[in-house]
């Protein structure tokens, strides 16, 4: 009986996977990306993915191990390059400004432009991946929230530093909340469903235009970032009066 070939032994001498294994892996990732985007994580089965990819369950187990690990790989494949591009663009803007402080609009551009480039690039998942990302961001599954938090942490940390310079009057805690709302609004918008229906009803010629969609979103986000500090004592006083 031939010994089982493990993943390390199956690689070429240079450490790369054989081409047929890479092709199989890409087919599984592509199928998972499309199905997770359409149905969500919980409603998508490995059986659906293997059928769409034209592979058996053993291939999924071999390359990824579980549905959770496959989902993470689907996100990481696109998310890591996009977040890396965001940080590089932000650093380029900072170099161009020298000692001057970047505006909130410019910082948001560094966040939006890589997403728009990805939306126009079908080879990198295009709009479907952005919608999957938006769907994942709203997913209540704890492992997805934990995974995204870890994946976003370096990028968010870098942008938080830039926004803290642009908004020096904001306390750190308030800035964290506003960035949380910013990412939520951006992810919900990119998820596509309701926003695209609204655009189709109001202006059918703009339907499917992610660039115009984000251009509409950016002024809203800037206004939220630059809004006056909330008076948190007032709601507390109202609650105390209601209890009296």
Helices and strands as residue ranges (DSSP letters): H 19-39, H 46-53, H 57-63, H 67-97, H 104-119, G 122-124, H 126-138, H 142-166, H 172-191, H 193-202, G 204-206, H 210-226, H 232-243
